[in-house]
Amino acid sequence: MTHAMVKGSNVPLQATAVRAVLRWASGQGVPEVDASALLLAPDGRVRSDEDFVFYNQPRHPSGKVRLLGKKREADGPTDTIQADLSGVEPGVGRILLVASADDVAFDRVRGLRILLYDAARTEGEPLAYFDIKPETGAETALICGELYRRGDGWKFRALGEGYSNGLKGLANDFGISVDESETPPADGGTPAGTQPGVGEGSVPVGGTAPVAVAPEVSVPLPPEQPVPRQPTYGYPPEPAQPAAAAATVQPAYGYPQPAYGYPQAQTAGAVAPAYGYPPTAAPAPDPSFTLPPQGPQFIGRQG
C-alpha cells in the first residue's frame, strides 16, 4: 500500500533498506535538482563532515548511505539516495533527505516529489510519496523528509522545509564546514581562509578553481613626438619658416601676394600708385618755355 503523505505526517517503515527518489518535471529553463543526505547524531548535528553525502562525496564511509545518481525516465528526471537502515551506525539518529538546485530558486521547479521504495525490490509501487511545494518559491534548498529512529525501527516524516541560502547554508546549520572551492591545496591540507569544521577538513560544495593572474609587466613608452600643426580646412600644411620670415605680415586669405594680387616693385621713397598700377615717367622741363604776358590784374600797384 502506498501512503500519500502531507507535510508533517509520518509513516512506519517495515523495509530494512529504502531508496529515496527525487523526481521533478523537465522543461525549458528547469534546473537540475540534486539529492543529498545528512546523517545526524542525537544532538541534531553531524559527527563529522563525512556524514554529508552529496554529489562531491557520494558515499558514506560506512557504505550504508550512498548516492545512486540521476536518471532520465518517462515521468521526469530523477536523483536517488539509498539507505541500508539495518546497518546504520547506532550513533546516527536521523537521516535528512535534501533537494538543492545549484542556488536556483525552486519556483522554477515543477512537480517536485519524493518517493520512498523498498530497496529489496526492483519493481513495484512506492511505500510512500510526498509532493513538495515550496512556501515562498525563493528557496534554493529543501529538506524533503527525514528517516528517523523510533524504538527498534525506523519511520519516515514528510517535511518540506526550505532554505534561501542554498545547500551551503543548510549544511552549515547542521555542523558541516563547507569549502566553496573544488580545488584542494597542493600540500593536501586545509585551504587557506577555510573555517575548520567538525571533521578533519571541510567539504567542497561547488565553486571554481582559482584563476592564475599574470605578473604585471612594465613596458617603456616611446619618446614623446611633437604634434604636427594640422592644416586648416584640408589644405596641406605650410613648411616651417625662419624667425625673420615669420615676422612678415602675411596677406589676407593665405595668398602670398600683396593686396589685390598684383606683384609690384617698390623703390625707396617712391609713392605707391593707386590701385596697384605702375607709374609713368615725368617729362623733362622745356628750357625755351616762358610765361605768357601778364594781364593788368597781375601788375603790382604803385606807391
ChimeraX attribute file (.defattr): number of C-alpha atoms within 10 A of each C-alpha:
attribute: neighborCount
match mode: 1-to-1
recipient: residues
	/A:1	7
	/A:2	12
	/A:3	14
	/A:4	14
	/A:5	20
	/A:6	15
	/A:7	16
	/A:8	10
	/A:9	13
	/A:10	18
	/A:11	16
	/A:12	15
	/A:13	18
	/A:14	12
	/A:15	17
	/A:16	15
	/A:17	20
	/A:18	24
	/A:19	23
	/A:20	25
	/A:21	22
	/A:22	26
	/A:23	25
	/A:24	22
	/A:25	15
	/A:26	17
	/A:27	11
	/A:28	6
	/A:29	8
	/A:30	16
	/A:31	18
	/A:32	16
	/A:33	22
	/A:34	20
	/A:35	28
	/A:36	23
	/A:37	27
	/A:38	25
	/A:39	29
	/A:40	22
	/A:41	18
	/A:42	13
	/A:43	11
	/A:44	14
	/A:45	21
	/A:46	25
	/A:47	20
	/A:48	19
	/A:49	22
	/A:50	21
	/A:51	25
	/A:52	27
	/A:53	22
	/A:54	21
	/A:55	16
	/A:56	13
	/A:57	18
	/A:58	18
	/A:59	21
	/A:60	19
	/A:61	12
	/A:62	12
	/A:63	12
	/A:64	16
	/A:65	27
	/A:66	23
	/A:67	22
	/A:68	17
	/A:69	15
	/A:70	18
	/A:71	12
	/A:72	11
	/A:73	9
	/A:74	7
	/A:75	10
	/A:76	15
	/A:77	16
	/A:78	23
	/A:79	22
	/A:80	22
	/A:81	25
	/A:82	21
	/A:83	22
	/A:84	16
	/A:85	20
	/A:86	14
	/A:87	13
	/A:88	18
	/A:89	12
	/A:90	10
	/A:91	12
	/A:92	20
	/A:93	19
	/A:94	25
	/A:95	24
	/A:96	20
	/A:97	26
	/A:98	27
	/A:99	26
	/A:100	25
	/A:101	21
	/A:102	17
	/A:103	16
	/A:104	19
	/A:105	21
	/A:106	26
	/A:107	15
	/A:108	14
	/A:109	21
	/A:110	15
	/A:111	13
	/A:112	20
	/A:113	17
	/A:114	27
	/A:115	22
	/A:116	23
	/A:117	23
	/A:118	21
	/A:119	16
	/A:120	11
	/A:121	12
	/A:122	7
	/A:123	9
	/A:124	8
	/A:125	12
	/A:126	19
	/A:127	20
	/A:128	21
	/A:129	20
	/A:130	23
	/A:131	19
	/A:132	23
	/A:133	20
	/A:134	20
	/A:135	12
	/A:136	11
	/A:137	14
	/A:138	17
	/A:139	21
	/A:140	24
	/A:141	31
	/A:142	25
	/A:143	22
	/A:144	25
	/A:145	25
	/A:146	21
	/A:147	24
	/A:148	20
	/A:149	18
	/A:150	12
	/A:151	7
	/A:152	6
	/A:153	14
	/A:154	19
	/A:155	16
	/A:156	22
	/A:157	20
	/A:158	24
	/A:159	21
	/A:160	23
	/A:161	17
	/A:162	24
	/A:163	18
	/A:164	18
	/A:165	14
	/A:166	20
	/A:167	26
	/A:168	23
	/A:169	15
	/A:170	20
	/A:171	22
	/A:172	13
	/A:173	13
	/A:174	17
	/A:175	20
	/A:176	27
	/A:177	24
	/A:178	22
	/A:179	23
	/A:180	16
	/A:181	17
	/A:182	15
	/A:183	14
	/A:184	13
	/A:185	11
	/A:186	8
	/A:187	7
	/A:188	7
	/A:189	10
	/A:190	16
	/A:191	17
	/A:192	7
	/A:193	7
	/A:194	14
	/A:195	13
	/A:196	15
	/A:197	17
	/A:198	16
	/A:199	16
	/A:200	13
	/A:201	20
	/A:202	21
	/A:203	22
	/A:204	17
	/A:205	20
	/A:206	17
	/A:207	11
	/A:208	10
	/A:209	11
	/A:210	9
	/A:211	6
	/A:212	6
	/A:213	6
	/A:214	6
	/A:215	6
	/A:216	6
	/A:217	6
	/A:218	6
	/A:219	6
	/A:220	6
	/A:221	6
	/A:222	6
	/A:223	6
	/A:224	6
	/A:225	6
	/A:226	6
	/A:227	6
	/A:228	7
	/A:229	8
	/A:230	11
	/A:231	10
	/A:232	8
	/A:233	6
	/A:234	7
	/A:235	8
	/A:236	9
	/A:237	11
	/A:238	9
	/A:239	6
	/A:240	8
	/A:241	9
	/A:242	8
	/A:243	8
	/A:244	7
	/A:245	10
	/A:246	10
	/A:247	9
	/A:248	8
	/A:249	7
	/A:250	13
	/A:251	13
	/A:252	11
	/A:253	6
	/A:254	7
	/A:255	10
	/A:256	11
	/A:257	13
	/A:258	13
	/A:259	12
	/A:260	10
	/A:261	11
	/A:262	10
	/A:263	12
	/A:264	13
	/A:265	6
	/A:266	11
	/A:267	8
	/A:268	5
	/A:269	6
	/A:270	8
	/A:271	9
	/A:272	14
	/A:273	11
	/A:274	8
	/A:275	9
	/A:276	14
	/A:277	11
	/A:278	12
	/A:279	11
	/A:280	6
	/A:281	6
	/A:282	6
	/A:283	6
	/A:284	6
	/A:285	7
	/A:286	7
	/A:287	6
	/A:288	6
	/A:289	7
	/A:290	7
	/A:291	6
	/A:292	6
	/A:293	7
	/A:294	8
	/A:295	7
	/A:296	8
	/A:297	7
	/A:298	8
	/A:299	8
	/A:300	7
	/A:301	7
	/A:302	4
	/A:303	3
